[in-house]
Amino acid sequence: MIMDRVSDANSLVELLGDWTTAGGPLYRKLAGAVARGIEAGDLPAGERLPSERDLARLLTVSRATVVAAYDELRGRGLVDSVRGSGTRVSARPRGAGARAVAVQPRAARMISLAMAIEPAAPELAEAYRDLADGELADLMADVGYHPRGYPPLRAAVATHYTEMGLPTDRDQVLITTGAQQVLGLVAQLYLRPGRVVVVESPSWPACLDVFRAAGARVVGVPLDEEGVRADRLAAAFAEERPALAYLMPTFHNPTGRLMSMARRRRVAELAARFNVPVLEDNAYSGVQALAPPPPVGAFARGNAEVLTVGSMAKSVWGGLRIGWVRGPVAITERLARYKIRADLGSSVLDQALAARLLPRLDEITAARATVLRARLNHLRALLTAQLPTWRWQSPDGGSALWVTLPDTNAQIFAQVAARHGVEVVPGSTTDPSGHHDNYLRLPFTFPTDTLTELVRRLATAWADLQRHGPVTETSPVV
């Protein structure tokens, strides 16, 4: 991540990552992490570093620790400090005094909350065996080149949506390498530097990265119990005239909320009224307290342009990188041209597996939901007993709790949690405005013994923060 201004201490905190998991005293851990950023070019020559006071506050360490770290970096010839100008990355060539910095390994037993992932569904192995015993020979005799997608899979996706209440023809479907590729293709089609994308707030950090990389300005709209707020969405459409709206109606990430049928109909109406294309991402499953209504695309009328995204990653296996987008034929044809330029088409063998699995998707997700529901109940009991001041709402679906920390910035807690072996993703990374800074996303996809250990570590870190606040060091330990 190359940063525009690391004098913003929050940006440097993101760059440092899990710096506390390295070996040695704190000041050397911090100096090593900053040095790696300089060596990698993420902190270019002349870049101003945050003040000692600001960095110490966000890292929850003493100012003496940051002072000692900056002294260490000056000794290596990596930074310069001038009174009145602060500390900057040195513009001098690296000399003999600039020691090589070894990359420190991550803690071997770090529990990461960055992704809610699970092993492959057992049905995947069955599909592999069936494919080998059945159509594999015929498939291998095929040309193997289907830029818009393997025809049987496109037909299966069309049937899948038709059964959900969204009548679909095969020509309306484009197969992609995961749902993430859809975001990139749609960004190429609709976005140019300076254009606006409206998203829910909070949202999925990876989508924010894609839109910002395209030069777009991201505007967030809050949610209520029924999903994205229709009044605020209408206001954003009217005031911003966005080029695109990106929404997650079915088990929104990270809140797990399910958009009501009435709200989906209202979103489609607003899309038609303001002529704003809508990209609805329904790739999330997990536990399902409620059955999803038809996609937003089912309510599209007139000139409403709604693209509907799905994938096999969350329901079957993250390694099965097969996704799709359903929309008006003219739009999917244009997206297909971008897709052809990107990779000429996704793996046909994987698509053949997906075509076998898609008719069983409800069965697969139901089986996974049973397991995840037990894990969710286990996690809630642990949190209630060990972290009683934390607050959350049980999700309508998905695979994570959206947790509120009482009067605490999650970025600060993340630094403490890392010292106790947990990688926490602060809620501010999910919000285009940087708000939701006292929230964190807590997946419950881990086995129950891992969840037990996870909450034990979080509770210890929380007690550490509440009891001691920032770590203090009266002098560096060599």
C-alpha positions in Angstrom: 0.0 0.0 0.0 1.7 3.2 -1.1 0.4 6.1 0.9 -0.2 9.7 -0.1 0.4 11.1 3.4 1.6 9.0 6.3 1.6 12.1 8.5 -1.9 10.8 9.1 -1.1 8.4 11.9 -4.1 6.2 11.1 -2.5 5.5 7.6 0.8 4.5 9.1 -1.0 2.2 11.6 -2.6 0.3 8.7 0.8 0.0 7.0 2.5 -1.4 10.1 0.0 -4.3 10.4 0.9 -6.9 13.0 4.2 -5.2 14.0 3.9 -6.4 17.6 4.3 -10.0 16.7 8.0 -9.7 15.8 10.7 -10.5 18.4 12.5 -8.1 20.7 11.6 -5.0 22.7 8.7 -2.9 21.5 10.8 0.0 20.2 12.8 -2.3 18.0 9.6 -4.1 16.8 8.2 -0.7 15.8 11.5 0.5 14.2 11.7 -2.7 12.2 8.1 -2.4 10.9 8.7 1.2 9.8 12.0 0.2 8.2 10.4 -2.5 6.2 7.9 0.1 4.8 10.8 2.3 3.8 12.8 -0.5 2.2 9.7 -1.7 0.3 9.0 1.8 -1.0 5.7 2.2 0.8 7.3 5.2 2.7 9.1 7.2 0.0 12.0 9.6 0.6 10.9 12.9 2.0 7.6 11.5 3.4 6.8 13.0 6.8 6.1 10.5 9.6 3.5 11.1 12.3 4.4 13.0 15.4 5.7 10.9 18.3 2.6 11.8 20.4 0.1 10.9 17.7 1.7 7.6 16.8 2.0 6.6 20.5 -1.7 7.4 21.1 -2.9 5.2 18.2 -0.5 2.3 18.9 -1.3 2.5 22.7 2.4 2.5 23.6 4.3 5.1 25.5 5.8 8.1 23.8 9.2 6.9 25.0 8.7 3.8 22.8 8.1 5.9 19.7 11.0 8.2 20.6 13.3 5.2 20.9 12.0 3.7 17.6 12.6 7.0 15.8 16.1 7.2 17.3 16.8 3.7 16.1 15.7 4.6 12.5 17.9 7.8 12.6 20.8 5.6 13.6 20.2 3.4 10.6 20.2 6.5 8.3 16.6 5.8 7.4 15.0 9.0 8.8 16.0 12.6 9.5 14.5 14.9 12.2 14.6 18.7 12.0 13.2 20.9 14.7 10.0 22.4 13.4 9.7 20.0 10.4 9.2 16.7 12.2 10.6 13.3 11.2 10.9 12.5 7.5 12.1 9.5 5.5 15.7 10.2 4.6 16.5 11.3 1.1 20.1 10.2 1.4 21.3 7.1 -0.4 21.4 4.0 1.9 25.0 3.8 3.3 26.9 1.3 5.4 25.0 2.6 8.4 21.7 1.4 7.0 21.4 -2.1 8.2 19.4 -4.7 6.3 16.1 -5.4 8.0 15.0 -9.0 8.2 11.2 -9.6 7.7 9.8 -10.9 10.9 7.4 -13.9 10.7 3.9 -13.6 11.9 3.0 -15.2 15.2 2.6 -18.9 14.5 -0.7 -19.1 16.4 -2.2 -15.8 15.4 -6.0 -16.0 15.0 -7.0 -13.7 12.2 -10.5 -12.1 12.0 -9.7 -10.7 8.5 -11.7 -13.4 6.7 -14.6 -15.6 7.5 -13.5 -18.8 5.7 -14.4 -22.5 6.0 -13.1 -25.8 4.5 -14.7 -27.1 1.3 -18.2 -28.5 1.5 -18.1 -32.3 1.3 -20.3 -32.1 -1.8 -17.3 -30.7 -3.7 -15.4 -34.0 -3.5 -18.5 -35.8 -4.7 -18.8 -33.5 -7.6 -15.1 -34.2 -8.5 -15.7 -37.9 -8.5 -18.9 -37.6 -10.5 -17.2 -35.4 -13.1 -14.3 -37.9 -13.4 -16.7 -40.8 -13.8 -19.1 -39.0 -16.2 -18.6 -36.2 -18.6 -14.9 -35.5 -18.1 -13.9 -37.3 -21.4 -16.5 -35.3 -23.4 -15.5 -32.1 -21.6 -11.8 -32.7 -22.5 -12.8 -33.2 -26.2 -14.5 -29.8 -26.2 -12.6 -26.8 -27.4 -12.4 -25.6 -23.8 -12.8 -22.0 -24.8 -16.0 -20.3 -23.5 -15.3 -16.6 -22.8 -18.8 -15.9 -21.6 -18.9 -19.1 -19.6 -19.5 -22.8 -19.9 -23.0 -23.1 -21.4 -24.3 -25.7 -19.0 -23.3 -23.5 -16.1 -24.8 -20.4 -17.6 -28.0 -22.4 -18.1 -27.9 -23.6 -14.4 -27.4 -20.0 -13.2 -30.4 -18.9 -15.3 -32.5 -21.7 -13.8 -31.3 -20.8 -10.3 -32.4 -17.2 -10.6 -35.7 -18.1 -12.3 -36.5 -20.4 -9.3 -35.7 -17.5 -7.0 -38.3 -15.3 -8.7 -36.0 -13.5 -11.1 -36.8 -14.9 -14.6 -33.5 -15.3 -16.4 -32.2 -16.4 -19.8 -28.8 -17.9 -20.4 -27.8 -14.9 -22.5 -28.2 -12.7 -19.5 -25.5 -14.5 -17.5 -21.7 -14.0 -17.6 -19.5 -16.4 -15.7 -16.5 -14.9 -13.9 -13.5 -15.8 -11.9 -15.2 -15.2 -8.6 -17.5 -12.4 -7.5 -14.5 -10.1 -7.0 -13.9 -10.1 -10.8 -17.4 -8.8 -11.3 -16.5 -5.7 -9.3 -13.5 -5.1 -11.4 -15.4 -5.5 -14.7 -18.3 -3.3 -13.5 -15.8 -0.6 -12.4 -14.3 -0.6 -15.8 -17.7 -0.2 -17.4 -19.2 2.4 -15.2 -16.5 4.3 -13.4 -14.1 7.1 -14.3 -11.9 9.3 -12.1 -14.2 11.6 -10.1 -17.4 9.7 -10.6 -19.4 8.7 -7.5 -20.3 5.3 -6.2 -23.0 4.9 -3.5 -22.5 2.1 -1.0 -24.0 1.0 2.2 -22.2 2.2 5.3 -20.6 0.0 6.6 -19.6 -2.0 3.6 -17.1 -4.6 2.4 -13.5 -3.1 2.4 -12.4 -5.0 -0.7 -15.2 -3.3 -2.8 -14.1 0.1 -1.5 -10.6 -0.6 -2.7 -11.8 -1.6 -6.2 -13.9 1.6 -6.6 -11.2 3.9 -5.2 -8.6 2.3 -7.5 -10.9 3.3 -10.4 -10.7 6.9 -9.2 -14.2 7.0 -8.0 -15.5 8.9 -4.9 -17.3 6.6 -2.5 -20.4 7.9 -0.7 -21.9 5.9 2.2 -25.6 5.5 3.0 -26.6 4.1 6.5 -28.8 1.0 7.1 -31.8 0.4 9.3 -33.5 -2.9 10.3 -34.8 -3.4 6.7 -31.5 -2.8 4.9 -30.2 0.4 3.2 -32.2 3.4 4.2 -34.5 4.3 1.3 -34.8 8.0 2.3 -31.0 8.5 2.5 -30.5 6.5 -0.7 -32.9 8.7 -2.6 -31.1 11.8 -1.2 -27.7 10.4 -2.3 -29.1 9.6 -5.8 -30.5 13.1 -6.1 -27.5 15.0 -4.7 -24.6 13.0 -6.0 -25.9 11.7 -9.3 -23.8 8.5 -8.9 -22.5 6.4 -11.8 -23.2 3.2 -9.7 -24.8 1.9 -6.5 -23.3 -1.2 -4.8 -25.5 -3.0 -2.3 -25.5 -6.3 -0.4 -29.2 -7.0 0.1 -28.9 -10.7 1.2 -27.0 -11.0 4.5 -25.1 -7.8 4.2 -21.4 -7.8 5.1 -20.5 -7.0 7.8 -23.9 -6.6 9.7 -25.6 -9.8 8.5 -28.8 -7.9 7.8 -31.3 -9.1 5.2 -33.0 -6.4 3.1 -36.8 -6.7 3.2 -38.9 -7.3 0.1 -40.5 -3.9 0.4 -37.1 -2.2 0.6 -35.8 -4.2 -2.4 -38.8 -3.0 -4.4 -38.1 0.6 -3.3 -34.5 0.3 -4.3 -35.5 -0.8 -7.8 -37.9 2.1 -8.0 -35.2 4.6 -7.1 -32.8 3.1 -9.6 -35.4 3.6 -12.3 -36.4 7.1 -11.1 -32.8 8.4 -10.9 -31.4 6.2 -13.7 -28.7 4.8 -11.4 -27.3 1.3 -12.2 -27.4 -1.0 -9.2 -24.9 -3.8 -8.5 -26.5 -6.2 -6.0 -24.0 -8.6 -4.4 -25.8 -11.7 -3.0 -22.8 -13.9 -2.6 -23.1 -14.3 1.2 -24.9 -17.2 2.9 -23.8 -18.6 6.3 -26.6 -18.9 8.9 -30.0 -18.0 7.6 -32.5 -17.0 10.2 -34.9 -15.8 7.4 -35.4 -16.9 3.8 -34.2 -14.3 1.4 -36.8 -12.5 -0.8 -36.3 -12.4 -4.6 -33.2 -10.3 -5.7 -33.6 -6.6 -6.3 -33.4 -7.4 -10.0 -36.8 -9.1 -9.8 -38.4 -5.7 -9.1 -36.7 -3.8 -11.8 -39.1 -2.0 -14.1 -38.7 0.4 -17.1 -35.1 1.7 -17.4 -33.9 0.2 -14.1 -30.5 -1.3 -14.6 -29.8 -4.0 -12.0 -26.9 -6.4 -12.1 -27.1 -9.4 -9.7 -23.9 -11.1 -8.5 -23.4 -14.6 -7.1 -20.6 -17.0 -6.4 -19.6 -20.5 -5.2 -16.9 -19.2 -2.8 -19.0 -18.6 0.4 -21.4 -21.5 0.1 -19.1 -24.2 -1.3 -15.4 -23.3 -1.0 -13.2 -20.2 -1.3 -10.9 -22.1 -3.7 -13.6 -22.6 -6.2 -13.2 -19.3 -7.9 -16.4 -19.3 -9.9 -18.8 -16.4 -9.8 -21.4 -14.8 -12.1 -23.3 -11.7 -12.9 -26.9 -11.6 -14.3 -28.2 -8.5 -16.0 -29.6 -7.0 -19.2 -28.1 -8.7 -22.2 -26.6 -5.6 -23.6 -24.7 -5.0 -20.3 -23.5 -8.5 -19.9 -22.2 -8.5 -23.5 -20.2 -5.3 -22.7 -18.9 -6.9 -19.5 -17.9 -10.0 -21.5 -15.7 -8.0 -23.7 -13.8 -6.7 -20.7 -13.7 -10.2 -19.3 -12.2 -11.5 -22.6 -9.4 -8.9 -22.4 -8.7 -9.9 -18.8 -8.3 -13.7 -19.0 -10.1 -15.1 -22.1 -12.5 -17.1 -19.9 -12.5 -18.8 -16.5 -11.5 -22.4 -15.9 -13.9 -24.7 -17.7 -13.2 -27.7 -15.3 -14.1 -25.5 -12.3 -17.2 -24.3 -14.2 -18.3 -27.9 -14.9 -18.0 -28.6 -11.2 -20.0 -25.5 -10.4 -22.7 -26.6 -12.9 -23.0 -29.9 -10.9 -23.1 -28.2 -7.5 -25.4 -25.3 -8.3 -28.7 -27.3 -8.3 -27.7 -28.5 -4.8 -26.8 -25.1 -3.5 -29.8 -24.9 -1.1 -28.9 -28.3 0.3 -25.3 -27.3 0.8 -26.0 -23.9 2.4 -28.6 -25.6 4.7 -26.0 -28.1 6.0 -23.5 -25.4 6.5 -26.0 -23.2 8.3 -26.7 -25.9 10.8 -23.0 -26.1 11.7 -22.6 -22.3 11.8 -25.7 -21.9 14.0 -24.1 -24.1 16.6 -20.9 -22.1 16.4 -22.8 -18.8 16.6 -24.6 -20.0 19.8 -21.2 -21.0 21.3 -19.7 -17.6 20.5 -22.6 -15.7 21.9 -22.4 -17.6 25.2 -18.7 -17.0 25.4 -19.0 -13.3 24.8 -21.9 -12.9 27.3 -19.8 -14.6 30.0 -16.4 -13.1 29.3 -17.1 -9.8 27.5 -20.4 -8.7 28.9 -20.0 -5.0 28.0 -19.7 -5.8 24.3 -22.9 -5.4 22.3 -24.2 -7.0 19.1 -27.4 -7.9 17.3 -27.9 -11.5 16.1 -27.5 -11.5 12.3 -30.3 -12.4 9.9 -27.6 -14.4 8.1 -24.0 -14.5 7.1 -21.0 -15.7 9.1 -20.0 -12.9 11.5 -21.1 -10.7 14.4 -20.9 -7.0 14.1 -19.8 -6.0 17.5 -19.9 -2.6 19.2 -17.0 -1.8 21.7 -18.1 0.5 24.5 -16.3 3.9 24.3 -13.2 2.4 22.6 -11.6 2.9 19.2 -11.3 -0.5 17.6 -8.0 0.6 16.0 -6.6 1.0 19.5 -8.0 -2.3 20.6 -6.5 -4.0 17.5 -3.0 -3.0 18.6 -3.6 -4.6 22.0 -5.3 -7.6 20.6 -2.3 -8.3 18.3 -0.1 -8.6 21.3 -2.4 -11.4 22.5 -2.4 -13.2 19.2 -5.6 -11.9 17.5 -5.7 -9.9 14.3 -8.7 -7.6 14.5 -10.1 -5.6 11.6 -11.4 -2.3 12.9 -14.8 -1.2 11.7 -13.5 2.1 10.3 -12.0 0.1 7.4 -15.6 -0.8 6.3 -16.8 2.8 6.2 -15.9 5.2 3.4 -16.1 8.1 5.9 -13.9 6.3 8.5 -16.7 6.1 11.0 -17.9 3.0 12.8 -14.5 3.2 14.5 -15.9 1.5 17.7 -17.0 -1.6 15.8 -15.3 -4.9 14.8 -16.3 -7.9 12.7 -16.1 -11.2 14.6 -16.5 -14.3 12.3 -18.0 -17.5 13.8 -16.7 -19.8 11.1 -14.0 -21.2 13.4 -14.3 -24.6 15.1 -15.7 -24.3 18.7 -12.3 -24.9 20.3 -10.8 -22.1 18.3 -13.7 -19.8 19.2 -13.1 -20.6 22.9 -9.4 -19.7 22.6 -10.3 -16.6 20.5 -12.7 -15.2 23.1 -10.2 -16.0 25.9 -7.5 -13.9 24.0 -9.9 -11.1 23.3 -11.1 -11.0 26.9 -7.5 -10.9 28.1 -6.6 -8.1 25.6 -9.8 -6.2 26.7 -8.9 -6.5 30.4 -5.3 -5.4 29.6 -6.6 -2.3 27.8 -9.1 -1.4 30.5 -6.7 -1.9 33.3 -3.5 -0.5 31.9 -4.3 1.5 28.8 -1.2 2.1 26.6 1.9 0.0 27.3 4.5 2.0 29.1 8.3 1.7 29.0 10.4 4.0 31.0 13.5 3.2 28.9 14.2 1.0 26.0 15.3 -2.6 26.7 18.3 -3.5 24.6 
